[in-house]
Amino acid sequence: MIDFYSKLRYDFSDLCELVRVLRAPDGCPWDSSQTHESIRRNFLEEAYEACEAIDQKDPVHLREELGDVLLHVVFHAGIETDAGNFT
């Protein structure tokens, strides 16, 4: 497991590992119980917020919202990985 506290910078593999740890049987009960359907609305909301940031030409807000969208993409991929559908 990655020692997240000792890192100065984080990359995409750290995000994937964090989602894996949270969804593990001994991880966070809320995260491990989520399904595509249960977080679908949140995913859509984050995508709309990213679009709003684009419309507002606000790069700071866009960076934040794209991070949220990316988290959802990784989370949905984690659900499929756990189901044995993604490798």
C-alpha positions as CSV (number, residue, x, y, z in Angstrom):
1,M,0.0,0.0,0.0
2,I,1.2,3.5,-0.8
3,D,2.0,5.8,2.2
4,F,0.0,8.7,1.0
5,Y,1.2,11.0,3.8
6,S,4.8,10.8,2.8
7,K,4.4,11.9,-0.9
8,L,5.0,15.4,-2.0
9,R,3.1,14.9,-5.3
10,Y,0.4,12.5,-6.5
11,D,-0.2,11.0,-9.9
12,F,-2.9,9.1,-11.7
13,S,-1.7,5.7,-10.3
14,D,-2.1,7.1,-6.8
15,L,-5.7,8.0,-7.5
16,C,-6.3,4.5,-8.8
17,E,-4.7,3.0,-5.8
18,L,-6.7,5.2,-3.4
19,V,-10.0,4.1,-5.0
20,R,-8.9,0.5,-4.8
21,V,-8.1,0.9,-1.1
22,L,-11.4,2.6,-0.4
23,R,-13.4,-0.1,-2.3
24,A,-11.5,-3.0,-0.7
25,P,-13.3,-5.4,1.7
26,D,-11.5,-3.8,4.6
27,G,-11.8,-0.3,3.2
28,C,-14.6,2.2,3.4
29,P,-18.1,0.6,3.7
30,W,-19.7,3.5,1.9
31,D,-17.3,3.3,-1.1
32,S,-17.4,-0.4,-1.4
33,S,-21.2,-0.5,-1.4
34,Q,-21.6,2.0,-4.3
35,T,-22.8,0.9,-7.7
36,H,-22.9,2.6,-11.1
37,E,-26.5,3.4,-10.4
38,S,-26.0,4.8,-6.9
39,I,-23.4,7.3,-8.0
40,R,-24.8,8.0,-11.5
41,R,-26.4,11.3,-10.5
42,N,-23.2,12.5,-8.8
43,F,-21.2,11.8,-11.9
44,L,-23.7,13.7,-14.1
45,E,-23.7,16.6,-11.6
46,E,-19.9,16.8,-11.7
47,A,-19.9,16.7,-15.6
48,Y,-22.4,19.6,-15.7
49,E,-20.3,21.6,-13.2
50,A,-17.3,21.1,-15.5
51,C,-19.3,22.4,-18.4
52,E,-20.4,25.4,-16.4
53,A,-16.7,26.2,-15.6
54,I,-16.0,25.9,-19.3
55,D,-18.8,28.3,-20.1
56,Q,-17.6,30.7,-17.4
57,K,-14.0,30.5,-18.8
58,D,-12.9,29.8,-15.2
59,P,-9.7,27.7,-15.3
60,V,-9.4,27.3,-11.5
61,H,-13.0,26.0,-11.2
62,L,-12.5,23.9,-14.3
63,R,-9.4,22.2,-12.8
64,E,-11.4,21.4,-9.7
65,E,-14.4,20.0,-11.6
66,L,-12.3,18.0,-14.0
67,G,-10.7,16.4,-10.9
68,D,-14.1,15.4,-9.7
69,V,-15.0,14.0,-13.1
70,L,-11.8,12.0,-13.2
71,L,-12.5,10.6,-9.7
72,H,-15.8,9.4,-10.9
73,V,-14.3,7.8,-14.0
74,V,-11.8,5.9,-11.9
75,F,-14.5,5.0,-9.4
76,H,-16.7,3.6,-12.1
77,A,-13.7,1.7,-13.6
78,G,-13.0,0.3,-10.1
79,I,-16.6,-1.1,-9.9
80,E,-16.0,-2.9,-13.2
81,T,-12.6,-4.1,-12.1
82,D,-14.1,-5.5,-8.9
83,A,-16.7,-7.3,-11.0
84,G,-14.0,-8.9,-13.2
85,N,-15.0,-7.0,-16.3
86,F,-12.0,-4.6,-16.5
87,T,-8.3,-5.5,-16.0
